Amino acid sequence: MYKETLEFPVVPVLPFERDVPLDKWHESDRECHPRQTRDSAPASRCEDLSGGSSPSVEFKIATEDWEFEQIHALNYRTFVEEIPQHTANRDKSLVDKFHRDNTYFICVRDRRVLGMVCVRDKRPFSLDYKLDDLNAYLPRHRKVCEIRLLSVEPKYRRGHVLNGLLNALGRYAVEKGYDLAVMSGLEAQQKLYRHLGWIPFGPKVGTTGARYQPMYLTLEAFATQARAALDRNAQARTIVNLLPGPVTMDRRVRKALACIPVSHRSDTFLGDFMLTKRRLCRLTGARDVEVFMSPGTLANDVVAGQLSLVEGRGVVLCNGEFGRRLVHHARGWSLSVDVLEADWGTAFEPDRIEDFLDHARDISWLWAVHGETSTGVLNDLGALIEICKRRSIRLCMDCVSSLGNVPLDLSEVFLATGVSGKGLCAPCGLSMVFHNHQVNAAPDRLPPCLDLGFFAENHGVPFTISSNLVYALSAALDVLDVEEKNRRATRLSKRLRRRLETSGFMVVGPEEHSFPAIVTVAIPRAIETAVLGWRLEEHGFLVNFNSKYLLEHNWIQVALMGPVSWHQLERFCASLESLCPSIKRR
């Protein structure tokens, strides 16, 4: 269900015209009809997250008889008693002429309808009855809907009811593919409507005391206003970023990102770039690193390209989504590879890896994920290094999530990948491949943009790279203290895990193998995480939920990669509990 926690800029409630044709309907069509029963069910409904009832405010599509009864009553109070547009009747109920075709969005608390607005896309619209050739006034080649009957109880006109209704309506319109909306806007509120992006057209319509201006709103204007509302909303309240990327950046990082760009060929930039590379090596213990203007996925393709130059077979360890992606990288490069799998949410036992290698033949490399973001499991890097050293196997590690979140020693790793936009708390856009051996270009085997040796031979800048991203990364390294960050994340994640488990939630993965920067929560199937994630965002918490693998497992993730306090996590837990009332405390 749509919850009241939306906090958009508050605007006064402005009733739309109740669209009764004033000049082309028969007299009987103007009458206030008693409540009618709809022949068909509404197209959709936003279900309660837990399948149960809640006393909080809900924003939803009307489906129940009692909801329609209250809609007609609110319609009467607004457009008969408040705005003298229609004549009174004994039933004090006003049923819209287009009721059967309307989709009503309502705000409900304790089975009481506090506000409503409706949308309809079936022609003719009410404005078709009032204007000759309505299409002549509108932009061409658009999918049009008509918005009508906006009304909110007077007591709630200064709260969030209107904002929630419009938010729900906006999402529905986008889902349906509408890119143009028309309405009749109250004449006295034209200044406000224009400020919101509505464009007036044609002559005014209506009656004395209820004059309206036909107006339209394009999807482009709606998107512009939505972005502005989000900007104002972000300024008005604190959004707690619990995403694994992008993370909250220090003001000094944001300042560096906003600097005037400089040429990637300038001597000053090249000197600063080399210094940034050396700092990355000191952070990890690696001998060298090459930086790519790409996501971590491409960096792993660079590793796969290097492994294609190595004789023998390899092994990929897979105990989560990102291990599975390493398998895809290896097979996509047609590498000879065996796969050792473990259940998602479990760590690899060293003895099991040893036993697998004992029975494998000609293994020359092993590739694994360090911090498995999908499950919040931290695979044992030290144990993997020792196993591979004893067998002279080249070890490659995906450290995309662990870099900057936990202390790393990559001095005995063949190849390792990382990114700027997670634990380092810099902007997304840069990836790294760390190496401890001489790499040579392989122009006959690898494309230049994926050739680690080609980058090394060109001092790391064979192609264009953003100076802003590099300087922002450097600024992030200035403020990074990995040891302290890891200690803090460990304390917070243990406390958060206990709090969630006490509330009845299941945390994925055992605590003894947990990755402190990630807490993955398994949500019961009765509660859709696709809806829960949006509701949490409306409560002010950004969590990871919309990735395909998370939706498949019905999981959400809380990342502690950026600055976050226990007070914020406590509020997050309270919001999660309120949205999942069916989960019982232990």
Secondary structure, 3 states (H helix, E strand, C coil): CEECCCCCCCCCCCCCCCCCCCCCCCHHHHCCCCCCCCCCCCCCCCCCCCCCCCCCCEEEECCCHHHHHHHHHHHHHHHHHHCCCCCCCCCCCCCCCCHHHCEEEEEEECCEEEEEEEEECCCCCHHHHHCCCHHHHCCCCCCEEEEEEEEECHHHCCCCHHHHHHHHHHHHHHHHCCCEEEEEEEHHHHHHHHHCCCEECCCCEEECCEEEEEEEEEHHHHHHHHHHHHHHHHHHCCCEEECCCCCCCCHHHHHHHCCCCCCCCCHHHHHHHHHHHHHHHHHHCCCEEEEECCCHHHHHHHHHHHHCCCCCEEEEEECCHHHHHHHHHHHHCCCCEEEEECCCCCCCCHHHHHHHHHHCCCEEEEEEECEECCCCEECCHHHHHHHHHHHCCEEEEECCCCECCECCCCCCCCEEEEECCCCCCCCCCCEEEEECCCCCCCCCCCCHHHCHHHHHHCCCCCCCCCHHHHHHHHHHHHHCCHHHHHHHHHHHHHHHHHHHHHCCCEECCCHHHECCCEEEEECCCCCCHHHHHHHHHHCCEEEECCCHHHHHHCEEEEECCCCCCHHHHHHHHHHHHHHCCCCCCC
